[in-house]
Amino acid sequence: MVVSVHARRMQVILAGDTGGAKTVLALYSRERGVAAGSLHETRFKSGKYSSLEVIIVDFLRETKAKPVAASFGVAGPVRGRRAQITNLPWVIDAQSVGDAFGIDHVYLLNDLQSIATAVPHLRQDDVVTLNPGLPVEHGNIAVIAPGTGLGIGFLVWAGAGYRAYPSEAGHTSYAPQNLQEMELLKYLQRRYGHVSFERVCSGRFLPNIYDFLHEQRSHLEPQWLQEELAAASDRTPVIVQAALEQKADICSAALDIFIHSLGTICGNMAVTLLATGGIYLGGGIPPRIVKRLQVPDFLSAIRDKGRFSGFCSDLPVHVIQDPKVALRGAAWFGLEALARRGGPA
């Protein structure tokens, strides 16, 4: 699809959501903004490409567009104007991308910073509220996103609006809260040494919990489940679906531990950041398990903070339903950066 003649007369920004599994590129009009929607959007399988630049070549050839700026949310830490993608052998350099495509302004931001950037722009129907709480105007906001990994970011009021920040708090040490989780920690320490929350609260590592329960022989593994897991390239969807449908006790137990541990890290970030503006759950997993998150044990795990249980009880908790939130956040970041500097003529 070629961008229309009218669209090519606009100033367009190239926005990207870049991760280990997929990369989505889109064009947004500077005049129309992000809320009006993208002019064009294409999804690529990241693993089929040797670099982001190769994907950009295909995308710009397809659209015939000449972006005035580019903004990419990337699944990995950003240092200066360079980023190493966590689950891909890609190094993205903003200067190199700009030089290769003649784009003067290229911005790189962590994918959680992208999601956090989008949070102030979310509409009511973009979220499911688990706890309305008592939000404090201009209060700090925590963003926790279990997907392939566990991303965590946050927003701080900066006078005229919120400013989004990334973190690598998903790699903080796992903190068991009961005897079963202590045994899980010991099991994972034998496997990994250091155990982070990501080793428990992410799609990539949720099968760790299942393997622990299987080794403990605390639940039976039905034959049909054994066969499905053996045939699956990714065991996580099988485990989660069986748990949601209550088809296998071992899967339900694995998801229970996942939910409780996710509540623990949410509560940890709530008190660390004093997140009186609320907690937003992003990533690929929460929208799929909203009904399970609505069971009281999840909010109870967030509130399990001793003398700060009352504080945590008052915090709003929301699940982000918009599957394009990271892409749109990258676009908003780029457009806002251009506005601050005046942008190209």
BATIFI-729913 format. One record per residue (C-alpha): z, x, y. Coordinates in pm, whole numbers, plus 50000, padded with zeros to 5 digits. Layout:
REM BATIFI-729913
ZXY;...
//
This chain:
REM BATIFI-729913
500005000050000;498995013850340;501195006350639;499424982050873;497574993551186;500194975751396;502964993651211;501275027451259;501385021951635;505165019751611;507475049351594;508675050151235;511525068251068;511405079550706;514645070650525;515645080950176;518305074149914;518165104249684;520085106149358;519935120649012;518285089948857;516115076249136;514895083449485;513945054849717;511905062250029;511215036950302;509765034350650;511675016850927;510395008751272;512325023751560;511464993351770;512444967051511;515484984851367;516914983551016;518024947151008;514394935651028;513694952750695;511534981950590;507824984150662;507234999550322;509445010750036;508835029149709;511135038549423;510595071149231;512195085048915;513795116649047;513655135448718;509845134148712;509595155149028;510385191549097;511615185249451;512075159249723;509115174049909;506735164949624;507935128949641;507465128350019;503885140849977;503085111649746;504825086549972;503115097550294;499755099450121;500295063650006;501405050150344;499385072250582;502495072250802;503535099151051;507325096151091;508975107951412;512195114951221;513595114950868;517065107850735;518105112850373;521285102450198;521715126849910;523935126349602;525645159549659;527565179749917;525765187850242;526505221650397;524935226050737;521355214150691;521125221150317;522165201050014;522355207449641;521815175449443;524655172749192;522665160048894;519275175748972;518065211649017;517015203449372;517995221149691;517015201149999;516665220150324;516215199050638;514375226650825;511935231850537;511255194350512;510655192450886;508305222350884;506385209650581;505655175450728;505735181551102;508875160851154;510985173651443;514235156051352;515405156750989;518925145950898;520765151250569;523945132550485;525975127250171;525185094449996;528715081650058;528315089150426;525135067950405;526995038850247;529865042150494;527405042550786;526075008950667;529494992250631;529864980950997;526404964950972;527134944650656;526794907050679;529224882550521;526874875550230;526524912950162;530074914650023;532414896949783;535984896949913;538664903649654;541504903149906;541054890850267;544194909650370;545214915250731;542564938050879;543514958751182;540834960451451;539314995451464;541435005751163;540255033050928;538035021550641;537865036350289;534655034950083;534945040949707;531745040149502;531795043549124;528235047049003;526805075748802;529605096048962;532545086549182;531765089149551;534325084849826;533805083350201;535525068450502;535055055750857;537105063251168;536825044951499;535315068351759;535725047852078;532335030852094;531895024951723;532755037551377;531855072451263;531265078150891;532455108650701;531825120950345;534345135950106;534535149049751;537765130349676;536305117649350;536985152449218;540705151249295;542975154248992;543305123448775;546745107348804;547865087548495;550225058648564;551425049348215;551885064447870;548405055147750;546785071448052;548925102447999;547505104947648;544015099947793;544655128648034;545695151547747;542585141547553;540315149147850;542085181847930;541185194147584;537575185647658;537205196448021;540235215848138;540575201048485;540295163048482;539185145248797;539115108048868;535335109948824;535865119148456;537355084148413;536055061848695;532285066348678;529365053848475;528525088148344;532035093748208;533275058848119;532375066147753;535165092447767;537645063647762;535875047447469;535895080247274;539605084347343;540385049647209;538165055546908;539975087946829;543315070346868;542155044246613;543995018146815;541044994146797;538404987046537;534774995946606;532534967746477;529464978446283;527064961746527;528684980646815;528515013746631;524795008146576;524114998246938;525995028247072;524175051746837;520805038346951;521605038447325;520505066847552;523305055747788;526375041047620;527995028247939;525994995547976;526664987347610;530414992547652;530634973447979;528564943747861;530554940547539;533744941347745;532554915047992;531484892347708;534734899747522;532764908447210;534734939647112;538404947147180;537784984547202;535274979147484;537614955347666;540404981147638;538115008547774;537144987348074;540814978448132;541695015348165;538675020748391;539744991748616;543365003248636;542365039148714;539895027348978;542705007349137;544845038749137;542275059849325;541645030949567;545375029249640;545545067049675;542755066749934;544295036750110;547545055050180;545815088550242;543535073750507;545805045650628;542855023050560;544024993450767;540374983550828;539924977550457;538614991450132;534944987350042;533754992449685;530165004549660;528105021449390;526315005949098;529264994648887;531434971549105;528704945449172;528164942548796;531844937048718;532944915349012;534464888748786;536524915248609;537644929748944;538814894949042;541414895948763;544784903248933;545424936448756;542904954848976;544584945749305;547964951749139;546884987449061;545914992849424;549274979449539;551295000349293;552445024949559;556225020849559;557495019049914;553915014150037;553154984649808;553554960450099;551184981250312;548554981050036;548994943549979;547824937450336;544604957450302;541304938550279;539314947149966;535584940049942;532764946649693;529424956149850;526634935549690;523664950049880;521794973049634;520014990349924;523124998350125;522745036350093;519085035250197;519805013450497;522765035150589;520525065750597;518095047050820;520845035751058;522175071251072;518755084951166;518025058251425;521465062151584;521045100051593;517675096051767;519205071852018;521965096552104;519495124252176;516825102752335;514475109252044;510845120152067;508655107152346;
//
